Amino acid sequence: MSLISIALTGTQATQIALATIGQNVANSMTDGYTRQGTLLVALGTTRVGVSAGDGVEVSSLQRFSDGYKNLQLWQAASELGRRESAQPYLTQLERVMGDEAGGIGGGIDELFAAFNAASVEPTSTPLRQQVLSAADALSQRFVSLQQTLANQRSAIEQQRQALTSQVTTLAGGIATLNKQIAAAQASGSNASALLDERDRKIDALSSLVAVQVVPQSDGSSSLSLRNGMPLVVGGRAAEVAMDHGTPPAVTLSFANQDYTVANDVLGGQIAGLGEYVGKVLVPLSDTVAALASQIASAVNTTLATGFDLSGNPGQPLFQFDAATGRIAVNGALTADQLAFSSDATKPGNSDVLQTLIGLPNQNVSLSMLGSVQLRDACSQLLGDLGSRSAQNKAALKTAETVRDQAEQNWKSTSGVNRDEEAASLLQYQQMYQANLKVIAVAGELFDATLQMF
């Protein structure tokens, strides 16, 4: 009779093992699914006085997870998110500033080309009108670029607001899962599905901010930022938001404590956007405004030394608004009032025009470039922007490679290998059939024994 009971434990254990294999195969394409296995132990091996041959049982379901590889995966996600978030904005600025038809570099060239053309016949009204048209076109190009910069800044602030809301939502979800996992493990239930869901949320969170994960003895995980600011502790989660002050800042609230989080602590997409604003967008906006101011000042100062066709002192061609950093053409100025002559009695004199034509050779002082010639300012700005974009693209490519490698390392331990599952399936099928055969033989032996009496 013991043969039947022993074989019965074998069939029961193999049924659980086969069901586990089926679960693995069914979820082989499920993102973030961690494969499971059955751990078999001999019955009675820990009981004193019990003879060998009590059968087999499944002591537990084993979850194939490597904490170190999980950490590598999450760190790679953070760096990838940091590099990915800024690249679309860098690419857009490269296209806008490199556009010959609408870039400020082309507008500056056209203005001074109009000055040069007017020097052939300084009293020509059409040539003078062309100067006004070129000046207006340049001011519009400045406005267009500055509007693009302002739009990017507004879009980034809205994006960071949305991302901080996602951080709060994910942290809350992880805290809820911590409670469920702790309860499941305390009751002896299988928490593998809950653990997988928590790992997926941590992976999504790590793309937004860099996190540190510390497993706890009850099965929960504590999450914090790089400097130790808590995001999740047990079943409690922090709230992360944007403070739309000047400058905007990320805030974190936990246990009635409020923190302002520095950008270098955040990591992930939120940090990448913050770095782009602080290191590219704001300096470039200031530099473009400074360039507009210095062009307006140089042209206006030069015209102030001359006289128009009626012998009147020169008036400014440009108006600069220090509050917005934008320039516009003096709407009250007519073509005849352009002060191209250095002598009030000689309207055809072009001395002032010659000075204007030479302005591109003068130096301007810009925060991103230092002191450069006006003619080279735009090309150097574009070159600096292109260099930053190229560096970010190279870092992005590296981050993508590291993330791919981290995913492959994770799959080597936690991913489902169909060939391996197929081999296990055959093994447990044979085990199941062998146990059925033992039951059949035991029945035959029992029947033969009964026939002896």
Secondary structure, DSSP 8 states (H G I E B T S, - for coil): -HHHHHHHHHHHHHHHHHHHHHHHHHTTTSTT---EEEEEEETTTTSTT--S---EEEEEEEE---HHHHHHHHHHHHHHHHHHHHHHHHHHHHHHHH-TTTSHHHHHHHHHHHHHHHTTSTT-HHHHHHHHHHHHHHHHHHHHHHHHHHHHHHHHHHHHHHHHHHHHHHHHHHHHHHHHHHHHHHHT---HHHHHHHHHHHHHHHHHS--EEEE-TTS-EEEE-TT--EEEETTEE-EEEEE-SSS-EEEEEETTEEEEE-HHHH-HHHHHHHHHIIIIIHHHHHHHHHHHHHHHHHHHHHHTTSB-TTS-B---SEEEETTTTEEEE-TT--GGG---BSSTT-TT--HHHHHHHTGGGSEEEETTTEEEEHHHHHHHHHHHHHHHHHHHHHHHHHHHHHHHHHHHHHHHHHS--HHHHHHHHHHHHHHHHHHHHHHHHHHHHHHHHHHT-
